[in-house]
Amino acid sequence: MLRVAVIGSGPSGVYTAQSLIEQQTVPDIEVYVLDRLPCPYGLVRYGVAPDHEKIKSLQNNLRTVLEHPRAHFLGNVQVGAPGLGVEELREIFDAVVFCVGAATDRHLGIPGEELPGSHPATEFVAWYSAHPDAAALRFTLAARSAVVVGVGNVAVDVARMLARGATELAATDMPQGPLSALADSRVEDVWMVGRRGPSQAKFTTKELRELGSLPDTEVRVRPEELALDPAYLEPGELPAVARRNVEVLRGWAERPTAGPESPDTRPTSSPASSPVRRRRRIHLRFFLRPVEILGDGGGVRAVRFERTAPDGHGGVAGTGEFEDIEGQLVLRSVGYRGTPQPGLPFDETTGTVPHLAGRVLRDGAPLPGVYVAGWIKRGPTGVIGTNRPCAKETALSLLADAPALAERGSAGDPVEALTRAGQRPVPWPGWLAIEAAEAEWGRGLGRGTVKLPDWPGLLEAAGSAGRIN
């Protein structure tokens, strides 16, 4: 029997497990999907916005894999410092596949980035998604104006959550704390700002269009900024998604606005204006590069941007013109980056583990029995479905190595071995108990299922299914 540990239960980990258990060449394979959290599904549970029910329903597909007789979910297992190292895992399992994603945010690298009120967008996402690591975070949303730096799908999600009403979100699994904060939100203006043009924005058209369908919310774009993009004027040669994005933005630009431009943005030399209360507005801005986050004793008050212009080589260059956009909340959404995994080689330039078709390479040679899939393999690119071929490639490499891996032998029952190593695994029944507790909690609140937002609540619920090994 070949025992494989897959580290991470998000799409890349589950698709890797699926590729291994559904193949026919190595029939006696057992896959143990380990996760640091007591809950499976990774970013499908803790990254997909609560109002995206269709995408969240992917959990049902992932569940089918994890309920396979030869797949075993074990949550609450710590891998890496201070948990199990690669060598310890290799003593328990014949092979180990790391599917740990890209765990940290990229930084802007500008003054004021760490001021109070300036946060990585992923912290905001973790907060409204009830990630247990975010239980101590508090977003009071007392800001009148919020600035989202970035123009990808995460930035769109964040902007949409800031503009969406709590009544619409009550039917989702959003925890009660964030739901109450959104109900009390004073945010009127949301600014989503990118350093390049509309044809280079990373959001998908479906996500973009959703902004225009939010109740009591107006989307504003500036025609003069769109026109700075040469591809905007001649979109025919653009890839399909970018071309559709341009069409949506053009429609908004040509639509009359409900009133004059809000006074929260002005050249740095302009006098301050008194805020005027209106319905919520989402402002999409382009060709603005953040250079400083401005603050005072109480925290963030604005972001200073430099106007950019196309440089003729696919990038942008600064023009020396600056503009401040008022914001008492700044959410930075400029991409993810992988982090070094203890015991594995790491490429600091790409933020990935060096590999050849999924086989981890150390000094150019394969590290026996150690593999990667997902973002830690290829970088934070693609959509959920991109993980399927990536996982399959890694699985095929592992299966080709199976005869040599099986010769090594492993240390008996993996759950018992993990327990001896100081872990307290939450098995699948523990996860089912968490699901039941969340459904019960939601009923008590007069809602549907509501996520448990902290570690103690999750582990207590998991323990109700019986002894956590």
C-alpha positions as CSV (number, residue, x, y, z in Angstrom):
1,M,0.0,0.0,0.0
2,L,1.2,3.5,-0.9
3,R,0.4,6.2,1.6
4,V,0.5,9.8,0.4
5,A,0.1,12.9,2.5
6,V,-1.4,15.9,0.7
7,I,-0.7,19.1,2.7
8,G,-3.7,21.5,2.2
9,S,-7.4,20.8,1.6
10,G,-8.1,23.6,-0.9
11,P,-8.8,22.9,-4.6
12,S,-5.2,22.1,-5.4
13,G,-4.9,19.6,-2.6
14,V,-8.3,18.0,-3.2
15,Y,-7.7,17.8,-7.0
16,T,-4.3,16.2,-6.3
17,A,-6.0,13.6,-4.0
18,Q,-8.7,13.0,-6.7
19,S,-6.0,12.4,-9.4
20,L,-4.3,9.9,-7.2
21,I,-7.3,7.9,-6.0
22,E,-9.1,7.8,-9.4
23,Q,-6.2,6.5,-11.4
24,Q,-5.9,2.8,-12.3
25,T,-2.1,2.2,-12.3
26,V,-1.5,2.0,-8.5
27,P,-4.7,0.5,-7.1
28,D,-3.6,0.3,-3.4
29,I,-3.1,4.0,-2.7
30,E,-4.4,5.8,0.4
31,V,-4.4,9.6,0.4
32,Y,-4.4,11.6,3.7
33,V,-5.4,15.2,3.2
34,L,-3.9,17.2,6.0
35,D,-4.8,20.8,6.9
36,R,-3.8,23.2,9.6
37,L,-7.4,24.2,10.1
38,P,-10.1,21.8,11.4
39,C,-12.2,22.6,8.3
40,P,-11.5,21.5,4.7
41,Y,-11.9,23.4,1.4
42,G,-9.2,26.1,1.8
43,L,-10.0,29.4,0.0
44,V,-13.3,28.0,-1.2
45,R,-14.5,28.2,2.4
46,Y,-12.3,31.1,3.6
47,G,-11.7,33.2,0.5
48,V,-14.8,33.1,-1.7
49,A,-17.1,36.0,-0.8
50,P,-20.2,34.9,1.1
51,D,-22.6,36.2,-1.6
52,H,-21.0,34.0,-4.3
53,E,-23.1,31.0,-3.5
54,K,-22.5,29.3,-6.9
55,I,-18.7,29.3,-6.4
56,K,-19.0,28.3,-2.8
57,S,-21.1,25.3,-3.9
58,L,-17.9,23.9,-5.3
59,Q,-17.5,22.6,-1.7
60,N,-20.0,19.8,-2.7
61,N,-17.6,18.6,-5.4
62,L,-14.6,18.7,-3.1
63,R,-16.6,16.8,-0.4
64,T,-17.2,14.0,-2.9
65,V,-13.5,13.5,-3.2
66,L,-12.8,13.7,0.6
67,E,-15.6,11.1,1.3
68,H,-13.9,8.6,-1.0
69,P,-13.0,5.4,0.9
70,R,-9.3,5.9,0.1
71,A,-9.2,9.6,1.0
72,H,-8.9,10.6,4.6
73,F,-9.3,14.2,5.8
74,L,-7.3,15.1,8.9
75,G,-7.6,18.7,10.1
76,N,-5.8,20.5,12.9
77,V,-2.4,19.1,11.8
78,Q,0.5,21.5,11.9
79,V,3.1,21.1,9.2
80,G,6.2,23.2,9.3
81,A,7.5,25.4,12.1
82,P,6.4,24.7,14.8
83,G,4.7,21.5,13.5
84,L,5.9,18.5,11.5
85,G,8.9,18.8,9.3
86,V,9.4,17.1,5.9
87,E,11.6,14.3,7.4
88,E,9.0,13.6,10.0
89,L,6.2,13.4,7.4
90,R,8.4,11.1,5.2
91,E,8.7,8.7,8.2
92,I,4.9,8.5,8.3
93,F,4.0,8.6,4.6
94,D,5.6,7.2,1.5
95,A,5.2,10.6,-0.3
96,V,4.2,14.1,0.6
97,V,2.6,16.7,-1.7
98,F,2.6,20.3,-0.6
99,C,-0.4,22.2,-1.8
100,V,-0.1,25.1,0.7
101,G,-0.9,28.0,-1.6
102,A,0.5,31.5,-1.4
103,A,0.1,32.5,2.2
104,T,1.2,36.2,2.4
105,D,0.3,39.4,0.8
106,R,2.6,41.4,-1.4
107,H,3.6,44.8,0.1
108,L,3.3,48.2,-1.6
109,G,6.6,49.2,-0.1
110,I,5.5,52.9,0.5
111,P,5.6,55.2,3.5
112,G,2.6,54.9,5.8
113,E,1.7,51.3,4.7
114,E,1.5,50.2,8.4
115,L,-0.5,53.1,9.7
116,P,-3.7,52.2,11.7
117,G,-6.5,51.8,9.2
118,S,-4.3,50.3,6.5
119,H,-4.7,46.6,6.1
120,P,-4.0,43.8,3.6
121,A,-7.3,43.1,1.8
122,T,-6.9,39.4,2.8
123,E,-7.3,40.4,6.4
124,F,-10.7,42.0,5.6
125,V,-11.6,38.8,3.6
126,A,-10.6,36.6,6.4
127,W,-12.6,38.7,8.8
128,Y,-15.9,38.5,6.9
129,S,-15.2,34.9,6.0
130,A,-14.8,33.8,9.7
131,H,-11.3,32.5,9.3
132,P,-10.3,31.5,12.9
133,D,-6.9,33.3,12.6
134,A,-8.9,36.5,12.1
135,A,-11.0,36.2,15.2
136,A,-9.2,39.1,16.9
137,L,-9.6,41.4,14.0
138,R,-12.2,44.2,14.2
139,F,-13.4,46.4,11.3
140,T,-15.8,49.0,12.7
141,L,-16.4,50.5,9.2
142,A,-16.7,54.0,10.7
143,A,-14.8,55.4,7.7
144,R,-16.8,57.6,5.3
145,S,-14.4,56.8,2.4
146,A,-12.5,53.6,1.7
147,V,-9.6,53.1,-0.7
148,V,-9.0,49.7,-2.2
149,V,-5.6,49.5,-3.9
150,G,-5.7,47.0,-6.8
151,V,-7.9,46.0,-9.6
152,G,-8.2,42.2,-9.4
153,N,-11.0,39.9,-8.3
154,V,-10.1,40.2,-4.6
155,A,-10.3,44.0,-4.9
156,V,-13.7,43.7,-6.5
157,D,-14.9,41.4,-3.8
158,V,-13.8,43.8,-1.1
159,A,-15.3,46.8,-2.8
160,R,-18.6,44.9,-3.3
161,M,-18.7,43.9,0.4
162,L,-18.1,47.5,1.5
163,A,-21.0,48.6,-0.7
164,R,-23.4,45.8,-0.2
165,G,-26.2,46.0,2.4
166,A,-26.3,43.8,5.5
167,T,-29.9,42.8,4.7
168,E,-28.7,41.1,1.5
169,L,-25.9,39.3,3.3
170,A,-28.1,38.0,6.2
171,A,-29.0,35.0,4.1
172,T,-25.3,34.0,3.7
173,D,-23.0,32.2,6.1
174,M,-21.2,35.4,7.1
175,P,-20.6,35.4,10.9
176,Q,-22.7,37.7,13.0
177,G,-20.0,40.2,14.0
178,P,-19.0,41.3,10.5
179,L,-22.7,41.3,9.5
180,S,-23.5,43.7,12.3
181,A,-20.5,45.9,11.4
182,L,-21.7,46.1,7.8
183,A,-25.2,47.0,9.0
184,D,-23.6,49.9,11.0
185,S,-21.2,50.9,8.2
186,R,-20.8,54.6,7.4
187,V,-18.9,54.0,4.2
188,E,-20.3,56.1,1.3
189,D,-17.5,56.1,-1.2
190,V,-15.3,53.2,-2.2
191,W,-12.3,53.9,-4.5
192,M,-10.8,51.0,-6.4
193,V,-7.5,52.2,-7.9
194,G,-5.1,50.6,-10.3
195,R,-1.7,51.7,-11.5
196,R,-2.3,50.6,-15.1
197,G,-5.1,50.8,-17.6
198,P,-8.5,49.1,-17.9
199,S,-7.2,46.6,-20.5
200,Q,-4.7,45.3,-18.0
201,A,-7.0,45.0,-15.0
202,K,-7.1,41.5,-13.6
203,F,-10.7,41.2,-12.6
204,T,-13.1,39.0,-14.5
205,T,-16.1,40.4,-16.4
206,K,-18.6,38.6,-14.2
207,E,-17.1,40.1,-11.1
208,L,-16.9,43.5,-12.7
209,R,-20.6,43.5,-13.8
210,E,-21.7,42.6,-10.3
211,L,-20.6,46.1,-9.1
212,G,-23.2,47.6,-11.4
213,S,-26.0,45.6,-10.1
214,L,-25.7,46.5,-6.4
215,P,-28.8,48.2,-5.0
216,D,-28.4,51.9,-4.1
217,T,-24.9,51.9,-5.5
218,E,-23.6,53.9,-8.4
219,V,-20.4,52.9,-10.3
220,R,-18.3,55.8,-11.6
221,V,-15.4,55.8,-14.1
222,R,-13.7,58.6,-15.7
223,P,-13.7,58.6,-19.5
224,E,-10.5,60.6,-19.7
225,E,-8.6,57.9,-17.7
226,L,-10.0,55.1,-19.8
227,A,-8.9,56.9,-22.9
228,L,-5.3,57.0,-21.7
229,D,-5.1,53.2,-22.5
230,P,-4.3,52.7,-26.2
231,A,-6.0,49.3,-26.1
232,Y,-9.2,50.9,-24.8
233,L,-9.6,52.8,-27.9
234,E,-8.9,49.8,-30.2
235,P,-10.1,46.8,-28.1
236,G,-10.4,44.3,-31.0
237,E,-7.0,42.7,-30.5
238,L,-7.5,42.2,-26.8
239,P,-8.1,38.8,-25.2
240,A,-11.8,38.1,-24.7
241,V,-12.0,38.8,-21.0
242,A,-10.1,42.1,-21.3
243,R,-12.3,43.1,-24.3
244,R,-15.5,42.4,-22.4
245,N,-14.1,44.4,-19.4
246,V,-13.5,47.3,-21.6
247,E,-17.0,47.1,-23.0
248,V,-18.5,47.2,-19.5
249,L,-16.3,50.1,-18.5
250,R,-17.2,52.0,-21.7
251,G,-20.9,51.5,-20.9
252,W,-20.5,53.0,-17.4
253,A,-18.3,55.9,-18.8
254,E,-21.0,56.9,-21.3
255,R,-23.8,56.7,-18.8
256,P,-24.9,59.9,-17.1
257,T,-23.9,60.0,-13.4
258,A,-26.4,60.9,-10.6
259,G,-24.6,64.1,-9.8
260,P,-21.2,65.8,-9.8
261,E,-18.0,64.0,-8.8
262,S,-17.8,63.5,-5.1
263,P,-15.5,66.0,-3.4
264,D,-13.3,63.3,-1.7
265,T,-10.7,63.4,-4.4
266,R,-8.8,66.5,-5.3
267,P,-5.3,67.7,-6.3
268,T,-3.1,68.1,-3.2
269,S,-3.2,71.8,-3.5
270,S,-7.0,72.0,-3.4
271,P,-8.8,73.1,-0.3
272,A,-10.7,70.5,1.7
273,S,-14.4,70.3,1.1
274,S,-17.1,69.3,3.5
275,P,-18.4,65.8,2.8
276,V,-21.8,65.5,1.2
277,R,-23.8,62.5,2.2
278,R,-25.2,60.6,-0.7
279,R,-26.0,56.9,-1.6
280,R,-23.0,54.7,-2.0
281,R,-20.6,55.1,-4.9
282,I,-17.9,52.9,-6.2
283,H,-15.2,54.8,-8.1
284,L,-13.0,52.9,-10.5
285,R,-9.8,54.8,-11.1
286,F,-6.9,53.9,-13.4
287,F,-3.3,55.0,-14.1
288,L,-2.7,56.0,-10.5
289,R,0.3,54.5,-8.6
290,P,0.3,54.7,-4.7
291,V,3.3,56.5,-3.4
292,E,2.4,57.2,0.2
293,I,-0.4,56.6,2.7
294,L,-1.1,59.7,4.6
295,G,-2.2,59.8,8.2
296,D,-2.4,61.7,11.4
297,G,-2.5,60.7,15.1
298,G,-5.8,58.8,14.6
299,G,-4.7,56.7,11.6
300,V,-5.1,56.8,7.8
301,R,-6.7,59.9,6.2
302,A,-5.8,59.6,2.5
303,V,-3.6,57.9,-0.1
304,R,-1.3,59.9,-2.3
305,F,-1.1,58.6,-5.9
306,E,1.2,59.5,-8.8
307,R,-0.4,59.7,-12.2
308,T,1.1,57.2,-14.6
309,A,1.0,56.9,-18.3
310,P,1.7,54.0,-20.7
311,D,5.4,53.6,-21.4
312,G,5.0,52.0,-24.8
313,H,6.4,48.6,-23.6
314,G,3.3,47.2,-21.8
315,G,4.1,49.0,-18.5
316,V,3.6,52.5,-17.1
317,A,5.8,55.3,-16.0
318,G,5.3,58.1,-13.5
319,T,4.4,61.6,-14.7
320,G,5.2,63.6,-11.7
321,E,1.6,64.6,-11.1
322,F,0.0,63.7,-7.8
323,E,-3.4,63.3,-6.4
324,D,-4.7,62.5,-2.9
325,I,-7.8,60.3,-2.5
326,E,-9.4,60.7,0.9
327,G,-9.9,57.4,2.8
328,Q,-10.1,56.5,6.5
329,L,-9.8,52.8,5.5
330,V,-7.2,51.5,3.1
331,L,-7.3,47.9,1.9
332,R,-4.2,46.8,-0.1
333,S,-5.0,44.1,-2.7
334,V,-1.8,43.8,-4.9
335,G,-1.3,40.1,-5.0
336,Y,-0.2,37.1,-3.0
337,R,3.2,35.5,-2.4
338,G,4.3,32.1,-1.3
339,T,6.3,31.6,1.8
340,P,9.3,29.3,2.5
341,Q,8.4,25.8,3.7
342,P,10.7,24.4,6.4
343,G,12.8,21.7,4.9
344,L,12.1,22.6,1.3
345,P,14.1,24.7,-1.2
346,F,12.5,28.1,-2.1
347,D,12.9,30.5,-4.9
348,E,12.7,34.0,-3.3
349,T,12.3,35.6,-6.7
350,T,9.1,33.7,-7.7
351,G,7.9,32.8,-4.2
352,T,7.6,29.2,-5.3
353,V,9.3,25.8,-4.6
354,P,11.6,24.8,-7.4
355,H,10.2,21.7,-9.2
356,L,10.2,19.6,-12.3
357,A,6.6,18.5,-13.3
358,G,5.8,18.7,-9.5
359,R,8.9,16.9,-8.2
360,V,10.6,19.2,-5.7
361,L,14.2,20.0,-6.8
362,R,17.1,20.7,-4.5
363,D,20.2,21.9,-6.3
364,G,18.7,20.6,-9.5
365,A,18.0,17.1,-8.3
366,P,14.6,15.6,-7.3
367,L,14.0,15.4,-3.5
368,P,12.7,11.8,-3.2
369,G,9.1,11.5,-2.3
370,V,8.4,15.3,-2.0
371,Y,6.1,17.1,-4.5
372,V,4.2,20.4,-5.0
373,A,1.0,21.5,-6.6
374,G,-1.0,24.7,-6.8
375,W,0.2,28.2,-6.1
376,I,3.3,27.1,-4.2
377,K,4.2,25.2,-7.4
378,R,3.3,27.7,-10.1
379,G,2.7,31.1,-8.3
380,P,-0.6,32.8,-7.5
381,T,-2.0,32.6,-11.0
382,G,-5.2,31.2,-12.7
383,V,-8.6,30.5,-11.4
384,I,-9.9,27.5,-9.3
385,G,-10.1,25.3,-12.4
386,T,-6.4,25.9,-13.2
387,N,-5.6,23.7,-10.3
388,R,-6.9,20.6,-12.1
389,P,-4.2,20.2,-14.8
390,C,-1.6,21.4,-12.3
391,A,-2.6,18.7,-9.8
392,K,-2.8,16.0,-12.5
393,E,0.7,16.7,-13.6
394,T,2.1,16.3,-10.1
395,A,0.0,13.2,-9.5
396,L,1.4,11.6,-12.7
397,S,5.0,12.3,-11.6
398,L,4.3,10.7,-8.2
399,L,2.6,7.7,-9.7
400,A,5.6,7.2,-12.0
401,D,7.8,7.2,-8.9
402,A,5.5,4.8,-7.0
403,P,7.6,1.6,-7.3
404,A,10.6,3.3,-5.7
405,L,8.5,5.1,-3.1
406,A,6.8,1.8,-2.0
407,E,10.1,0.1,-1.3
408,R,10.8,2.5,1.5
409,G,7.9,1.5,3.8
410,S,6.1,3.8,6.2
411,A,5.4,3.9,10.0
412,G,2.1,2.0,10.5
413,D,-1.2,3.8,10.9
414,P,-0.8,7.5,10.0
415,V,-3.3,8.8,12.5
416,E,-1.6,7.0,15.3
417,A,1.8,8.2,14.1
418,L,0.6,11.8,13.9
419,T,-0.8,11.5,17.4
420,R,2.5,10.2,18.7
421,A,4.2,13.2,17.0
422,G,2.1,15.5,19.2
423,Q,-0.7,16.3,16.8
424,R,-4.5,16.2,17.6
425,P,-6.0,15.4,14.2
426,V,-9.7,16.3,13.5
427,P,-11.0,13.5,11.3
428,W,-13.9,13.8,8.9
429,P,-16.6,13.1,11.5
430,G,-15.2,16.1,13.5
431,W,-15.7,18.3,10.4
432,L,-19.3,17.0,10.0
433,A,-19.9,18.0,13.7
434,I,-18.6,21.5,12.9
435,E,-21.1,21.7,10.0
436,A,-23.9,20.6,12.3
437,A,-22.9,23.2,15.0
438,E,-22.9,26.0,12.4
439,A,-26.3,25.0,11.1
440,E,-27.6,25.0,14.7
441,W,-26.0,28.3,15.5
442,G,-27.6,29.9,12.4
443,R,-31.0,28.6,13.3
444,G,-30.6,30.2,16.8
445,L,-29.9,33.5,15.0
446,G,-32.9,33.2,12.7
447,R,-30.6,32.7,9.7
448,G,-29.2,29.8,7.7
449,T,-25.9,28.2,8.4
450,V,-23.5,30.7,10.1
451,K,-19.8,30.0,10.4
452,L,-18.1,29.5,13.7
453,P,-15.5,32.3,13.8
454,D,-12.8,31.1,16.2
455,W,-10.5,28.2,17.1
456,P,-12.1,27.3,20.5
457,G,-15.6,27.1,18.9
458,L,-14.4,25.0,16.0
459,L,-12.4,22.6,18.1
460,E,-15.2,22.3,20.7
461,A,-17.7,21.5,17.9
462,A,-15.3,19.0,16.4
463,G,-14.7,17.3,19.7
464,S,-18.5,16.7,20.1
465,A,-18.2,14.0,17.5
466,G,-16.0,12.0,19.9
467,R,-12.4,11.9,20.9
468,I,-10.1,14.0,18.7
469,N,-7.1,11.7,18.3
